[in-house]
């Protein structure tokens, strides 16, 4: 039976969201929209833990591919493999595309499942965020922040953002220079936190049923470590090497977990075991931030 309720499956990385969503989709006759800011990129497969990649992606003609789903275990999936690692893609791009897809799925008489761990994407969609005005940019400040990011690293700048905009910092990964630098630039130009600038609806615009994949912390961390070991066995290092040969290693997409740390190994900055240790540690920290994010909506679970 179809309803205009959206089923949201949220939780940290490696918590079992994909398997749960597939089981649920088969039970309720649903189609799935991915809410993952890294699975959007074609070619970034092993490191983003895709269940399956899009086979018909044409890098020369793909601008409308986001409208098309592809099957995973017989279930249509959307917003996976929709752009190149060199493309700019924002939470507002996601919102507009997801809203369109939700309506299309409902028109076909199917239920909708949103599944993923990118909290910002969930919030921008469900609360119908509108972008803030553009009077908040300064090329000189941006250049200074970019230089600091290169010299000091993301953790240092992220720590600064926590002090001035803790709500905004919870939405941004320290390894995402584009969003991190933009948030700091906004504050330096306007004197206000960027998180308070975007307009949002006071309540969710959809009827939502939330399921949180909540595991004991020790079990979650063990799953993260084992998944990274498996990703390495599957050829993650080769995937990173191939992508870095095709794209600028300083792109935001290349700062993703695993791609950055293994890139440091390929650049001779770290030994392989050091890179893997850092990869696992950073992923555990990211999972902790995801948990903090989704607890903000604990009344819905």
C-alpha positions in Angstrom: 0.0 0.0 0.0 1.4 3.4 -1.0 1.4 6.4 1.3 2.8 9.9 1.1 5.0 9.1 4.0 8.8 9.2 3.5 10.8 6.4 5.3 14.2 7.8 6.3 17.0 5.4 7.3 19.8 7.3 9.0 22.9 6.4 10.9 26.7 6.5 10.9 28.9 4.8 8.3 29.1 1.0 8.4 26.0 0.7 10.6 24.1 -1.5 8.2 21.8 1.1 6.5 22.1 -0.4 3.0 21.0 -3.9 3.9 18.2 -2.7 6.1 16.9 -0.3 3.3 16.9 -3.2 0.8 14.9 -5.4 3.1 12.4 -2.6 3.8 12.0 -1.6 0.2 11.0 -5.2 -0.8 8.5 -5.3 2.0 6.7 -2.0 1.3 7.2 -1.8 -2.5 9.5 1.2 -2.3 12.2 2.9 -4.4 15.4 4.3 -2.7 17.0 7.7 -2.9 20.6 7.8 -1.7 21.5 10.5 0.8 25.2 10.3 0.5 27.5 13.2 -0.5 30.2 10.8 -1.8 28.2 8.1 -3.6 27.1 10.7 -6.1 30.6 10.5 -7.7 31.1 8.1 -10.6 34.3 6.1 -10.2 34.4 6.5 -6.4 33.1 3.0 -5.7 35.1 0.9 -3.2 35.9 3.8 -0.9 32.3 5.0 -0.7 31.0 1.4 -0.1 28.6 1.4 -3.0 26.5 -1.8 -3.2 26.6 -1.4 -7.0 27.7 1.1 -9.6 25.8 2.6 -12.5 26.7 0.7 -15.7 25.3 3.2 -18.2 27.2 6.3 -17.0 28.5 8.3 -20.0 31.1 10.8 -18.9 30.5 12.9 -22.1 26.8 13.2 -21.7 25.5 12.7 -18.1 23.9 16.0 -17.0 20.4 14.5 -16.7 21.5 11.0 -15.5 20.3 12.0 -12.0 16.7 11.5 -13.2 17.4 7.9 -13.9 17.5 5.1 -11.4 19.3 1.8 -11.6 18.5 -1.5 -10.0 20.2 -3.0 -6.9 18.7 -6.3 -5.9 15.7 -5.4 -8.1 15.1 -2.1 -6.3 15.4 1.2 -8.2 18.1 3.5 -6.6 18.6 7.2 -7.4 21.4 9.8 -6.9 24.2 7.3 -7.1 26.8 7.9 -9.8 25.3 11.1 -11.1 28.4 13.3 -11.5 32.2 13.3 -11.9 34.6 13.8 -9.0 35.5 17.1 -10.6 32.0 18.5 -10.5 30.7 20.9 -7.9 27.6 19.6 -6.2 25.8 21.2 -3.2 23.2 20.2 -0.7 20.8 22.5 -2.6 21.4 20.5 -5.8 20.5 17.4 -3.8 17.4 19.0 -2.4 16.0 20.0 -5.8 16.7 16.7 -7.4 15.4 14.7 -4.5 12.1 16.7 -4.3 11.6 15.9 -8.0 12.4 12.2 -7.6 10.1 11.9 -4.6 7.1 13.2 -6.6 8.0 10.9 -9.6 8.1 7.9 -7.3 4.8 8.7 -5.7 3.2 9.2 -9.1 4.3 5.7 -10.0 2.4 4.4 -7.0 5.6 3.4 -5.1 6.8 4.3 -1.6 9.9 6.4 -1.0 12.9 5.5 1.2 15.7 7.9 1.9 18.9 6.2 3.1 22.3 7.6 3.9 24.5 9.3 6.4 24.8 12.9 5.1 22.9 14.8 7.7 23.1 18.1 6.0 21.3 16.7 2.9 18.5 15.3 5.0 18.0 18.6 6.8 18.1 20.8 3.7 15.5 18.5 2.0 13.2 17.8 4.9 13.1 21.4 6.2 13.2 22.9 2.7 16.2 25.1 3.4 16.7 28.1 1.1 20.2 29.4 0.4 21.3 32.6 2.1 22.0 35.7 0.0 25.2 36.0 -1.9 26.5 39.2 -0.1 29.0 37.2 1.9 32.0 36.6 -0.3 35.5 38.1 -0.2 38.1 36.6 -2.6 41.0 37.8 -0.4 39.7 36.2 2.7 38.9 33.0 0.8 42.5 32.9 -0.6 43.9 33.4 3.0 41.7 30.5 4.3 42.8 28.3 1.4 46.4 28.9 2.2 45.8 28.2 5.9 44.1 24.9 5.0 47.1 23.8 3.1 49.5 24.8 5.9 47.5 23.8 9.0 45.1 21.1 7.7 41.4 20.7 8.1 41.3 19.7 11.7 42.8 23.0 12.8 40.3 25.1 10.8 37.4 22.9 11.8 38.3 23.5 15.4 38.1 27.2 14.8 34.7 26.8 13.2 33.4 24.8 16.2 34.1 27.9 18.4 32.1 30.3 16.2 29.5 28.1 14.6 29.1 24.7 16.4 25.9 23.9 14.6 27.5 24.6 11.2 30.6 22.6 12.2 28.5 19.5 13.0 27.5 19.5 9.3 31.0 19.8 7.8 33.8 17.2 7.7 37.2 18.6 8.4 38.4 17.0 5.2 35.9 19.0 3.1 37.8 22.2 2.3 35.1 23.7 0.1 32.4 23.7 2.8 34.8 24.4 5.6 36.4 27.4 4.0 33.1 28.7 2.8 31.7 28.6 6.4 34.7 30.5 7.8 34.6 33.0 5.0 30.9 33.7 5.6 31.6 34.4 9.3 34.6 36.6 8.6 32.6 38.7 6.1 29.3 38.9 7.9 30.2 38.4 11.5 27.3 35.8 11.7 27.4 32.0 11.6 26.5 30.6 8.2 24.2 28.0 9.9 21.9 30.8 11.0 21.7 32.4 7.6 19.8 29.9 5.5 16.0 30.1 5.7 14.2 26.9 6.7 10.7 25.8 7.4 9.9 25.5 11.1 8.6 22.0 10.6 9.4 19.2 8.2 7.6 19.6 4.9 7.0 15.8 4.6 5.4 13.2 6.7 8.5 11.3 7.9 9.2 8.0 9.6 12.7 7.8 10.9 14.7 4.7 11.6 18.1 5.2 13.2 20.7 2.5 12.8 22.1 2.7 16.3 24.9 0.2 17.4 27.0 0.0 20.5 30.1 2.2 19.9 32.5 -0.7 20.2 30.6 -2.8 17.7 30.4 0.2 15.3 34.1 0.8 15.5 34.9 -2.8 14.9 32.6 -2.8 11.8 34.4 0.3 10.5 37.8 -1.3 10.9 36.7 -4.6 9.3 35.1 -2.7 6.4 38.3 -0.7 5.7 40.3 -3.9 5.7 37.9 -5.4 3.2 38.0 -2.3 1.0 41.7 -2.6 0.8 41.4 -6.3 -0.2 38.9 -5.2 -2.9 41.4 -2.8 -4.4 40.8 0.6 -2.8 44.4 1.6 -3.2 44.3 1.0 -6.9 41.0 2.9 -7.2 42.6 5.9 -5.4 45.6 5.8 -7.6 43.5 5.7 -10.8 41.3 8.6 -9.7 44.3 10.7 -8.7 45.7 10.2 -12.2 42.5 11.4 -13.7 41.5 14.3 -11.4 43.1 17.0 -9.3 44.0 15.5 -5.9 43.0 18.8 -4.3 39.3 18.5 -5.4 36.8 18.3 -2.5 35.8 14.8 -3.7 39.4 13.7 -3.3 39.4 14.8 0.3 36.9 12.0 1.1 37.7 9.4 3.8 40.2 6.9 2.5 41.0 8.8 -0.7 42.8 11.5 1.2 44.8 9.2 3.6 45.8 6.8 0.8 46.6 9.8 -1.4 49.1 10.8 1.3 50.7 7.4 1.1 50.9 7.6 -2.7 52.5 11.1 -2.3 55.2 9.6 0.0 53.9 11.5 3.0 52.9 8.4 5.0 53.8 4.8 5.2 50.9 2.5 4.1 50.2 1.3 7.6 50.3 4.9 8.9 47.8 5.8 6.2 45.5 2.9 7.1 45.6 3.8 10.8 44.8 7.4 10.0 42.0 6.3 7.7 40.4 4.1 10.4 40.8 6.8 13.1 39.3 9.5 10.9 36.4 7.3 9.9 35.6 6.5 13.6 35.7 10.3 14.3 33.4 10.9 11.4 30.9 8.2 12.6 30.9 10.0 16.0 30.0 13.3 14.4 27.2 11.6 12.4 25.8 10.2 15.6 25.9 13.7 17.2 24.1 15.0 14.2 21.3 12.5 14.1 20.7 12.7 17.8 19.4 16.2 17.2 16.3 14.5 15.7 16.1 11.8 18.4 12.4 12.6 19.0 11.6 11.2 15.5 13.3 7.8 16.0 
